[in-house]
Amino acid sequence: MFPFPRSPVVAALLLGLLAACSGGLSPPKNSPYAPGAAQGEGVDGLIVGHRLMAAGEYELALKAYYRAAAEHGANADVLSAIGSADLKLGRLNQAEQMLRRAVEEDQTFVPAWNNLGVVLMERGKVPEAARVFQTAFALDSGQSDAIRENLRLALAKMDKPAYDPAQDKPFKLVRRGAGEYLLLTRQ
């Protein structure tokens, strides 16, 4: 006969080991708890990235897009998605580089052209942005309202720059009491 250990810790370990060997520690089939290792294929990184972009999680979307690049290669769709995430993160140089690569990869990929135009507008390259929006508009056959609006804004900004010309009006500081001053301009 096997002597039973006197220590409660050792006894608990032995009972746990016996239960594990007999399959007693596996969760029941209708358990509400998560199973062990995942089985099957994961979701495509592009789909995950697009969902994260829609949710406003741009940094996580960028990571998902890089994972998609590892899975699919650096095609126009992946490069455009990476550039779009960089744009949302305010990384305009990286966004411009990725979107230019996407356009080189596929000259007919309309979202890459449109997003490249947006980046160029943000960087103050309005004439080039207008040409890029014209290309996107032509490739899209004028179907997208967003591209049409982007093109309209770029052309309007080319015709009428948003900055005011320098005004050479002198200023005059007038004292109005103890520690109070009024700034006047001469007409």
Secondary structure, DSSP 8 states (H G I E B T S, - for coil): -----S-HHHHHHHHHHHHHHTTTTS--TT-SS--SS--S----HHHHHHHHHHTT-HHHHHHHHHHHHHHH-S-HHHHHHHHHHHHHTT-HHHHHHHHHHHHHH-TT-HHHHHHHHHHHHHTT-HHHHHHHHHHHHHHTTT--HHHHHHHHHHHHHHHS-SS-------EEEEEEETTEEEEEE--
